Amino acid sequence: MAELGELAAQSHRDTGALARSLGVERLYTFGALAALAADSFGAGAQRYDDIDALAQAVGSELHGEVRLLVKGSRVNRLERLVAALAGAGGAAGAGAKRRAV
């Protein structure tokens, strides 16, 4: 949502609040704008500025019952996170079967 210009900050805040209201249990964010979503999400949100630390944190929580959505603006290059979690980057937790969609 970085491409939203002056609407970006409020859009991130709204998205965090919406995720909480829809029953999302955990929210992991990457970058300054996404930190605003974490703020409005509240308890259960974690902010990261380092992609390897994010991959380690998310990877350690994955198991067969977890569903994960990776969403971000292209500027954040979150394909690095997906690669790490799929095993290509080496920063993810082990054990869970993973499938890219």
KOLVEXTI-593224 format. One record per residue (C-alpha): chain; x negated, y negated, z. Coordinates in nm, 3 decimals. Each point is the difference from the previous one (the first is absolute). Layout:
<atoms>
A,X,Y,Z
...
</atoms>
This chain:
<atoms>
A,0.000,0.000,0.000
A,-0.303,-0.226,-0.022
A,0.134,-0.116,-0.335
A,0.300,-0.166,0.171
A,-0.191,-0.321,0.071
A,0.166,-0.216,0.264
A,0.258,0.274,0.067
A,-0.266,0.262,0.082
A,-0.033,-0.064,0.374
A,0.373,0.007,0.074
A,0.052,0.298,-0.232
A,-0.259,0.198,0.198
A,0.164,-0.096,0.330
A,0.341,0.103,-0.135
A,-0.136,0.331,-0.127
A,-0.146,0.090,0.340
A,0.329,-0.078,0.174
A,0.196,0.195,-0.262
A,-0.225,0.305,0.035
A,0.058,-0.004,0.376
A,0.377,-0.037,-0.041
A,0.009,0.295,-0.242
A,-0.165,0.234,0.249
A,-0.359,0.003,-0.124
A,-0.204,0.125,0.296
A,-0.347,-0.122,-0.094
A,-0.135,-0.272,-0.223
A,-0.365,-0.022,-0.102
A,-0.096,-0.322,-0.175
A,-0.303,-0.114,-0.197
A,-0.094,-0.364,-0.041
A,0.106,-0.337,0.130
A,0.345,-0.028,-0.157
A,0.095,0.354,0.097
A,-0.097,-0.082,0.360
A,0.310,-0.223,0.002
A,0.211,0.308,-0.071
A,-0.169,0.175,0.292
A,0.081,-0.295,0.227
A,0.370,0.011,-0.082
A,0.009,0.382,0.013
A,-0.127,-0.004,0.359
A,-0.096,0.311,0.198
A,-0.124,0.279,-0.225
A,-0.174,-0.232,-0.247
A,-0.376,-0.004,-0.049
A,-0.198,-0.257,-0.202
A,-0.315,0.075,-0.195
A,-0.246,-0.206,-0.203
A,-0.227,0.295,-0.078
A,0.125,0.263,-0.246
A,-0.210,0.281,0.151
A,0.133,-0.071,0.350
A,0.354,-0.003,-0.139
A,-0.056,0.332,-0.178
A,-0.139,0.153,0.318
A,0.295,-0.121,0.209
A,0.267,0.109,-0.248
A,-0.175,0.328,-0.081
A,-0.015,0.098,0.366
A,0.380,-0.031,0.023
A,0.091,0.205,-0.309
A,0.150,0.345,0.040
A,0.267,0.200,-0.178
A,0.295,-0.194,0.141
A,-0.130,-0.350,-0.078
A,0.120,-0.197,-0.301
A,-0.227,-0.279,-0.116
A,0.067,-0.292,-0.231
A,-0.300,-0.200,-0.122
A,0.111,-0.340,-0.129
A,-0.207,-0.305,-0.079
A,-0.089,-0.263,-0.251
A,-0.259,0.104,-0.256
A,-0.237,-0.257,0.148
A,-0.042,0.226,0.308
A,-0.105,0.301,-0.209
A,0.180,0.248,0.223
A,-0.081,0.277,-0.245
A,-0.317,0.027,0.212
A,0.219,0.098,0.295
A,0.191,0.254,-0.206
A,-0.326,0.152,-0.126
A,-0.137,0.025,0.354
A,0.319,0.161,0.130
A,0.007,0.244,-0.290
A,-0.354,0.106,0.086
A,-0.188,-0.177,-0.279
A,-0.138,-0.269,0.231
A,-0.091,0.210,0.300
A,0.153,-0.235,0.260
A,0.326,0.184,0.066
A,0.094,0.244,0.270
A,0.002,0.367,-0.094
A,0.265,0.265,0.012
A,0.319,-0.132,-0.153
A,0.107,0.090,-0.351
A,0.014,-0.319,-0.202
A,0.175,-0.078,-0.323
A,-0.028,-0.323,-0.196
A,0.323,-0.131,-0.148
</atoms>
